[in-house]
């Protein structure tokens, strides 16, 4: 069974690459098979429908964006202050930047969700869980701010990543400096 899970992950990773490089219209079972180097029909065997394939991509994106347990454990020992929250945001941006295909695929899914209710439901449920986990981390850590501030950070990080990965503005502001400004201005 482990091998099946490995192949499932490999197919989902290939789907993420296809989605990032070709967009939602290019995401087909055949394209995933080609990107994964598997025989034609393999992706269809694992993910019989396009909605199944997209659901698997959402799950895999979630897995790939999960924080490193050691990083989480190290944060748990720190005092709840702005520096801790800034480091938390830097870790989020680091994970989103580690493989641009993941973030680009996520943006593609977000655009496709505007047109397809099934994708909106799958992606929306995942995003809502991630948001609630962030709110819980924030509250459990005793950091300043609450749900509204976390929402503002989500909006800011989404915009930062979209800019960073597409046609970046030349503002002279580094990603790290932007995060510091977010923290200072939102957590007043």
Buried (B, 14 or more C-beta within 10 A) or exposed (E): EEEEEEBBBBBBBBBBBBBBBBBBEEBBBEBBBBBBEBEEEBBBEBBEEBBBBBBBBBBBBBEBBEBEEEBEEEBEEEEBBBEBBBBBBBBBBEBBBEBEBBBBBBBBBBEBBEEBEBBBEBBBEBBEEBBEEBBEBBBEBEBBBEEEBBBBBBEBBBEBBBBBBEEEEEEEEEBEEBBBEBBEEBBE
